[in-house]
Amino acid sequence: MRRVFYDAPCQDNDYLSRHIQLLIFSYKKTTGQEMINPSLSEEQAAEEVFYFPSVVLSHDTQSDPVLTYINQTGLELFELDWETILTMPSRLTAEPMERGERQRLLDKVSKNGFIDDYSGVRVSTTGRRFKIEKVTVWNLMNEAGDYQGQAAMFSHWSFLE
């Protein structure tokens, strides 16, 4: 599997500002809304996204997409460490019985560019189940229009156990 980033977001690598710019650009292009304050510098924006109270994550374009980014809130919610996400297929964030629904969601996003009303059950790496709601999922497209994967953002979740 391909590794996209080697170090966890931090001040030394500008909180992966290049990848965050892709997320911000694609979010604005597909939803018409600003993800964060557009007056922030690239580095400030990347730090802001990393410490967002909402979960932000993305995956790549492989046939079994691998996570490429997850912010601090997501790392805590999914009980992940940075090294694990770089090799983890994103489908593993859903329980086996939820994976078919998750795939239908991703197919719908691929076709329409984004959705902003998804809900479903997810599971952390320790098996803790939680329901996510009002999830926005969007296609990642660079400025040339090349497909780069998909991203999601949500701030509503509740634990089921």
N, C-alpha and C positions, 0 to 999 in steps of 0.2 A: 504494500500500500504506500502511496505517496504521502510524504510529510510536507505540509505547507509552511508551517512556522516551527521554529526550534525552541524559542524561549517564550515563557509566559509574558503577557503584556506587562510592561513596567516602564518606568521613566527612561531607562537606558535604551529601550527600543521604541520610544515614543508611543507606547501602548498600542503598537501595531497600527499606526495611523494610516498606512496605505490601504490595509484591508478595511478599516473602518470607513475610509473615504468611499470605497466601493459600496459598502452597506448604505451609507448616507445618500450617495448619488442614486443608487437603485431604488431606495425607498421613496425618495422625492419623485423620481421619474415615473414609478409605477403607481404610487398612491396620490401624488399631487400634494403631499403634506411634508412638512419638515420633521425629520426625526429628532433633531436637537436644534438649539439656537445656531443659526447659520453664521453668526458673527464670530464664533469661536475659531481659533486657529486649528489647523489639522491635528496638532498634538493635544490641544485642549479638548477638542471634540472626542478624540480617541480615549483620553483619560475619563472624560465624562461618561462615555458609553461603557467603559469597563466597570465603572462604579455605579452605574444606573441601578435604581431600585427594581426596575423591570428586567426580565431575562431577555438577553439578546444572544442568538446563536446562529451559526451558518454551517452549511456543508458544501462539498465540492460537486463535481460533475461525473464522478465515477458511476458505473452501473449500480454499485452498492455504495451510495455516497458516504463519505467519511467526514466527520465533523472537522471544521477548519477554524472555528472560533466559538468561544462561549465566555460571557463576561462573568465577573465575580459572583453576582447573584445566581446565575445559572450554575456555576461550579458548586456553590453551596447547596442549591436546591437538588441537583442531580447527584450530589455527593461524589464529584469527580475531581481529579487533579489534572493539571494542564497536560502532562505527558500522556495520560490515558486518552484524552480527546483526540489527539493527533493520529490515532490508529483505530478509533472507535467508529464503526458504521453508525450513522445517525438513527437507523431503524431500531437500534438497541435502546433508545430512549423511550420506546413504547413497549408495552407488554406484548407477548406473542399474539394474543387474541385481538389486540388493537392495531396491529401492523397493516392489516388489509385496509382499514379505514384511513390510516395514516397515508398509505400509498395512493388511495383515491384523492385525498386532499392534495398531495404533491402533484398528481396528474392535473388536477383542476387549476392549481397555481401555474403549472407549466403552460397550460392553455390560455388562461386569462390574465396572467401577469402577477396577480396578487389576490388574496382574500383577507377579510378582516373580521371574520366571525367564527373562526374555528374553535371547537372545544373537544377535549378528549382526555383520556387517562394516560398518564406517563408514570414511569418508575425510575427510581434512583438506582445507582449501582449496588446499593445495599438492600434493594427490594422495597423501599418505602414508596407507596403508591400515592399519587396526587392527581387531582383533576385540574386541568388548565382550561381557561375560558377567555373569550374575546381575544384570541390569538390572531395577530397579523402575520401572514406568510407571504413573502414576495420573491420574485426571481431576481438574481443578481446579474446585472448586465453592466459591462464596462462602457465607457464613452463611445467605443466603436460599435456597440450593439452586440458584442459577443457574450454568449451565455456563460456565466461563471459559477452557477450553483443556485442555492436558495438560502434564504434567511428567515428567521422568525423572531417575533418580539411579543412578550405578554407580561402583564403585571397582576393578573388574577389567577390564583391557584389556591386550592384547599386540600389538606391531607385527608386521605380516606381511611387511615388506620390509626 
